[in-house]
């Protein structure tokens, strides 16, 4: 049985920002192998784990192709310039808020570590990425470029740890915790009436690119994204949200990338009620998920999402509740394996 914390800690520690997903894909493939009928990687770097229908399909029910997607990439910082004093300028891979980055430790794929700092003249309230640099302790360009060069990518250098009995803090819960959910579903679903395609997608943070190509190739009847979502249970939240930590899996109704198929929403709600799984509804006003691109692939697919409420998204210290993770895994597993009336 997958231990949520240990599996998350392993995945969160892998250096795999968007476009450089091979290390985390290899780790996930190793974990998924015992439960897979087939594992493949496509040209964009998506890891696709296939499970064929293996339950008796009575009557006229034809197995559906169900694509379940969680992105395995993370946000990061890509080196654009090294100055004469050895300080490193960078641009973003995915969504980075300058104020969140201040004094944050980072690490490069080769193990080089540093800290993000701001120019002395820069005002915190007006910070842009152009005001920031990475200090790796070098005293010259020559010294710095022995360790870091143009195009190298850094990620947050933060640990994974528990706060209290049920809540975990980690970098890259977005979306490594959803990758853990997919692994939990792979392990727990012994019989399925549908053909299941677990997609650990690439380059979601830079425009849901991987799920576009994966969905085009799979041509699913129905798609389900698993991702994190913002919460409204913190002081002075900018955009009011109904989701809270500890109140269950979040059944998405809408976000900026899609309006979920009503049949998907209703089926998820029905299963949650029937099997006594804690759930809440989610309307996310900013941001999107792989479900948006799955819905629009080829001639379209019924699409929805199950989200894990998470605080401090895109920071080095994101937080979620392990009970919500378990609820999400239970709900996704039931949805994927049972008959779908599409």
C-alpha positions as CSV (number, residue, x, y, z in Angstrom):
1,X,0.0,0.0,0.0
2,X,1.3,3.4,-1.0
3,X,2.2,5.6,2.1
4,X,0.9,9.0,1.1
5,X,3.6,11.0,3.0
6,X,6.5,8.8,1.9
7,X,5.4,8.7,-1.7
8,X,4.9,12.4,-1.8
9,X,8.2,13.1,-0.2
10,X,9.9,11.0,-2.8
11,X,8.2,12.6,-5.8
12,X,8.5,16.2,-4.4
13,X,12.2,15.8,-4.1
14,X,12.7,15.0,-7.8
15,X,14.1,17.8,-9.9
16,X,11.5,17.9,-12.8
17,X,10.3,21.4,-13.8
18,X,8.1,21.8,-16.9
19,X,9.9,20.6,-20.0
20,X,12.4,18.5,-17.9
21,X,10.1,15.8,-16.6
22,X,12.2,12.7,-17.3
23,X,13.4,12.1,-13.7
24,X,10.0,12.2,-12.1
25,X,8.5,10.2,-15.0
26,X,11.1,7.4,-14.3
27,X,10.3,7.5,-10.6
28,X,6.5,7.2,-11.2
29,X,7.0,4.5,-13.8
30,X,8.9,2.4,-11.3
31,X,6.1,2.8,-8.7
32,X,3.3,2.2,-11.2
33,X,4.8,-0.8,-13.0
34,X,3.3,-3.6,-10.7
35,X,-0.2,-2.3,-11.5
36,X,0.1,-1.6,-15.2
37,X,-0.8,-3.5,-18.3
38,X,1.3,-1.1,-20.4
39,X,3.5,1.9,-19.8
40,X,4.6,4.2,-22.5
41,X,6.0,7.7,-22.9
42,X,5.0,10.0,-25.8
43,X,7.1,12.6,-27.7
44,X,6.1,15.4,-25.4
45,X,7.2,13.5,-22.3
46,X,3.8,12.3,-21.0
47,X,3.9,9.1,-19.0
48,X,0.9,7.0,-19.9
49,X,0.0,4.0,-17.7
50,X,-2.7,1.7,-19.2
51,X,-5.1,-0.7,-17.5
52,X,-7.6,-2.6,-19.7
53,X,-11.1,-3.4,-18.6
54,X,-11.1,-6.6,-16.6
55,X,-14.5,-6.8,-15.0
56,X,-17.6,-8.5,-16.5
57,X,-19.6,-6.0,-18.6
58,X,-23.1,-7.3,-18.6
59,X,-25.7,-6.5,-21.2
60,X,-24.8,-3.9,-23.8
61,X,-22.3,-1.9,-21.8
62,X,-19.1,-1.2,-23.8
63,X,-16.0,-0.3,-21.9
64,X,-15.3,3.4,-22.0
65,X,-11.9,4.9,-22.5
66,X,-11.3,6.9,-19.3
67,X,-8.3,9.3,-19.2
68,X,-7.3,10.4,-15.7
69,X,-4.6,13.1,-15.8
70,X,-2.3,14.6,-13.1
71,X,0.5,16.7,-14.2
72,X,4.0,15.7,-13.0
73,X,5.9,18.9,-13.9
74,X,6.5,21.8,-11.6
75,X,7.2,25.5,-11.8
76,X,10.8,26.6,-11.9
77,X,13.4,29.3,-12.7
78,X,15.5,29.2,-15.9
79,X,18.9,31.0,-16.0
80,X,19.0,33.8,-18.5
81,X,22.3,35.7,-17.6
82,X,25.3,35.4,-15.3
83,X,26.9,38.8,-14.4
84,X,30.5,39.5,-13.8
85,X,30.1,39.2,-10.1
86,X,28.6,35.7,-10.4
87,X,25.0,36.7,-9.7
88,X,22.4,34.8,-11.8
89,X,19.4,36.4,-13.5
90,X,16.4,34.2,-14.3
91,X,13.0,34.0,-16.0
92,X,10.0,31.9,-15.0
93,X,8.9,28.5,-16.0
94,X,5.2,28.7,-15.1
95,X,3.6,31.0,-12.6
96,X,6.0,32.7,-10.3
97,X,5.0,35.6,-7.9
98,X,8.1,37.8,-7.2
99,X,7.1,38.5,-3.6
100,X,6.8,34.8,-2.8
101,X,10.4,34.2,-4.1
102,X,12.2,36.6,-1.9
103,X,14.9,34.8,0.2
104,X,13.8,31.4,-1.0
105,X,16.4,28.6,-1.3
106,X,16.7,26.9,-4.7
107,X,18.6,24.0,-6.2
108,X,19.8,23.1,-9.7
109,X,19.7,19.6,-11.2
110,X,23.5,19.2,-10.6
111,X,23.0,19.9,-6.8
112,X,24.2,23.5,-6.9
113,X,22.2,25.5,-4.3
114,X,21.5,29.2,-3.9
115,X,19.1,31.8,-2.6
116,X,16.9,34.2,-4.4
117,X,17.5,37.9,-3.4
118,X,16.4,41.3,-4.6
119,X,18.3,44.3,-5.7
120,X,18.8,46.8,-2.9
121,X,16.9,49.5,-4.7
122,X,13.8,47.4,-5.4
123,X,10.7,48.0,-3.4
124,X,9.0,44.8,-2.2
125,X,5.5,46.0,-3.1
126,X,6.7,46.7,-6.7
127,X,8.9,43.7,-7.3
128,X,9.2,42.1,-10.7
129,X,11.3,39.1,-11.7
130,X,13.8,41.5,-13.2
131,X,14.6,42.8,-9.7
132,X,15.6,39.4,-8.5
133,X,18.7,37.3,-8.8
134,X,20.1,33.9,-7.5
135,X,23.1,34.0,-5.3
136,X,25.1,30.7,-5.4
137,X,28.0,32.1,-3.4
138,X,30.2,32.7,-6.4
139,X,32.5,35.8,-6.5
140,X,32.9,36.0,-10.3
141,X,31.2,34.9,-13.6
142,X,34.0,32.4,-14.1
143,X,33.4,30.8,-10.8
144,X,29.6,30.8,-11.2
145,X,29.6,29.3,-14.7
146,X,31.6,26.3,-13.5
147,X,28.4,25.3,-11.8
148,X,25.5,27.1,-13.5
149,X,25.0,28.1,-17.2
150,X,22.3,29.7,-19.4
151,X,19.3,27.4,-19.7
152,X,19.8,25.6,-16.4
153,X,16.7,25.4,-14.3
154,X,16.3,25.7,-10.5
155,X,13.5,24.5,-8.3
156,X,12.5,25.2,-4.7
157,X,14.9,23.6,-2.2
158,X,12.3,22.8,0.6
159,X,11.5,19.7,2.6
160,X,8.3,17.8,3.0
161,X,7.0,17.5,6.6
162,X,3.8,17.0,8.6
163,X,2.1,19.7,10.7
164,X,-0.2,18.1,13.2
165,X,-1.5,14.6,12.5
166,X,-3.2,15.0,9.1
167,X,-1.7,18.0,7.3
168,X,1.4,18.0,5.1
169,X,3.6,20.9,3.9
170,X,5.7,20.4,0.8
171,X,6.9,22.1,-2.3
172,X,5.1,21.0,-5.4
173,X,2.0,19.6,-3.9
174,X,0.9,21.1,-7.2
175,X,0.8,18.6,-8.6
176,X,2.8,15.8,-7.2
177,X,0.1,15.1,-4.6
178,X,-2.3,14.3,-7.5
179,X,0.3,12.0,-8.9
180,X,0.2,10.2,-5.6
181,X,-3.6,10.0,-5.9
182,X,-3.3,8.3,-9.3
183,X,-0.8,5.8,-7.9
184,X,-3.3,5.1,-5.1
185,X,-6.1,4.5,-7.6
186,X,-3.8,2.2,-9.7
187,X,-3.1,0.1,-6.7
188,X,-6.6,0.0,-5.2
189,X,-8.7,-0.7,-8.4
190,X,-8.6,-4.4,-8.9
191,X,-11.4,-4.6,-11.4
192,X,-12.6,-2.0,-13.9
193,X,-15.4,-2.0,-16.4
194,X,-13.5,0.6,-18.4
195,X,-10.2,1.0,-20.1
196,X,-8.2,3.3,-17.9
197,X,-5.4,5.6,-19.1
198,X,-3.5,7.2,-16.2
199,X,-1.7,10.2,-17.7
200,X,1.1,11.8,-15.8
201,X,1.2,14.8,-18.0
202,X,4.1,17.1,-19.0
203,X,4.2,20.9,-19.3
204,X,0.9,21.6,-17.6
205,X,2.4,24.7,-15.9
206,X,3.2,26.3,-19.2
207,X,-0.2,25.8,-20.9
208,X,-1.6,22.3,-20.3
209,X,0.5,21.2,-23.3
210,X,1.0,17.5,-22.3
211,X,-2.6,16.7,-21.8
212,X,-3.5,18.1,-25.2
213,X,-1.3,15.7,-27.0
214,X,-2.1,12.8,-24.7
215,X,-5.8,13.3,-25.2
216,X,-5.4,13.5,-28.9
217,X,-3.7,10.2,-29.0
218,X,-5.9,8.4,-26.5
219,X,-9.2,9.9,-27.8
220,X,-11.0,9.3,-24.5
221,X,-14.7,9.1,-24.0
222,X,-14.4,10.8,-20.7
223,X,-11.5,12.7,-19.0
224,X,-10.9,13.5,-15.4
225,X,-8.1,15.8,-14.1
226,X,-6.8,15.5,-10.6
227,X,-5.1,18.7,-9.4
228,X,-4.9,21.0,-6.4
229,X,-7.3,24.0,-5.9
230,X,-7.2,27.1,-3.9
231,X,-9.0,27.5,-0.5
232,X,-11.0,30.2,1.1
233,X,-10.2,29.2,4.7
234,X,-7.3,31.6,5.2
235,X,-7.5,35.3,6.4
236,X,-8.2,38.0,3.9
237,X,-8.3,35.8,0.8
238,X,-8.2,37.7,-2.4
239,X,-10.8,35.8,-4.3
240,X,-13.5,34.2,-2.1
241,X,-13.5,30.4,-2.3
242,X,-15.8,27.8,-0.7
243,X,-13.2,25.1,-0.5
244,X,-11.5,24.3,2.8
245,X,-8.9,21.9,4.1
246,X,-10.3,18.8,5.7
247,X,-13.8,19.0,4.2
248,X,-13.2,16.3,1.5
249,X,-12.4,16.0,-2.2
250,X,-13.4,19.0,-4.3
251,X,-15.7,18.2,-7.2
252,X,-15.0,20.8,-9.8
253,X,-17.9,22.6,-11.4
254,X,-16.0,25.3,-13.3
255,X,-12.7,27.0,-13.6
256,X,-11.1,29.4,-16.1
257,X,-10.4,26.5,-18.6
258,X,-13.7,24.7,-18.6
259,X,-17.2,24.2,-17.5
260,X,-17.3,20.6,-16.4
261,X,-19.7,18.3,-18.1
262,X,-22.8,18.1,-15.9
263,X,-23.0,14.4,-16.2
264,X,-19.5,14.0,-14.8
265,X,-20.3,16.3,-11.9
266,X,-23.6,14.5,-11.1
267,X,-21.9,11.1,-11.2
268,X,-19.1,12.1,-8.9
269,X,-21.6,13.6,-6.4
270,X,-23.8,10.4,-6.6
271,X,-20.8,8.2,-5.9
272,X,-19.6,10.4,-3.0
273,X,-23.0,10.2,-1.4
274,X,-23.4,6.5,-2.0
275,X,-20.1,5.5,-0.6
276,X,-20.0,8.1,2.2
277,X,-17.0,10.0,0.8
278,X,-16.5,13.5,2.1
279,X,-16.8,16.1,-0.7
280,X,-17.3,19.7,-1.5
281,X,-17.9,21.7,-4.7
282,X,-15.3,23.9,-6.4
283,X,-15.7,26.9,-8.6
284,X,-12.2,28.3,-9.4
285,X,-12.2,31.8,-10.8
286,X,-8.6,31.9,-11.8
287,X,-6.5,29.1,-13.3
288,X,-7.3,25.8,-15.1
289,X,-6.4,22.2,-15.3
290,X,-5.7,19.4,-17.8
291,X,-9.5,18.9,-17.9
292,X,-9.8,22.0,-20.1
293,X,-7.7,20.6,-22.9
294,X,-9.1,17.1,-22.6
295,X,-12.6,18.5,-23.1
296,X,-11.6,20.1,-26.4
297,X,-9.5,17.3,-27.9
298,X,-10.6,16.0,-31.3
299,X,-14.4,16.0,-31.3
300,X,-14.6,16.6,-27.5
301,X,-14.9,14.5,-24.4
302,X,-17.0,14.5,-21.3
303,X,-14.7,16.1,-18.8
304,X,-14.5,17.0,-15.1
305,X,-12.0,17.2,-12.2
306,X,-11.5,16.2,-8.7
307,X,-9.3,18.6,-6.7
308,X,-7.4,18.6,-3.5
309,X,-7.8,21.8,-1.5
310,X,-4.4,23.3,-1.0
311,X,-3.1,26.5,0.7
312,X,-0.2,28.6,-0.6
313,X,-0.1,27.2,-4.1
314,X,3.0,27.9,-6.1
315,X,5.0,28.8,-3.0
316,X,7.7,26.6,-1.5
317,X,5.5,25.6,1.4
318,X,2.1,24.4,0.1
319,X,-0.3,22.7,2.6
320,X,-3.0,20.0,2.2
321,X,-5.0,17.6,4.4
322,X,-4.3,13.9,4.0
323,X,-7.9,13.0,4.6
324,X,-8.8,15.1,1.5
325,X,-6.2,13.1,-0.5
326,X,-7.7,9.8,0.6
327,X,-11.2,11.1,-0.3
328,X,-10.0,12.1,-3.7
329,X,-8.4,8.7,-4.4
330,X,-11.5,6.9,-3.3
331,X,-13.8,9.0,-5.5
332,X,-11.6,8.9,-8.6
333,X,-11.2,5.1,-8.2
334,X,-14.9,4.5,-8.0
335,X,-15.6,6.8,-10.9
336,X,-13.0,5.3,-13.2
337,X,-13.9,1.6,-12.6
338,X,-17.7,1.7,-12.7
339,X,-20.2,1.9,-15.6
340,X,-20.6,5.4,-17.0
341,X,-23.8,6.4,-18.8
342,X,-22.3,8.3,-21.7
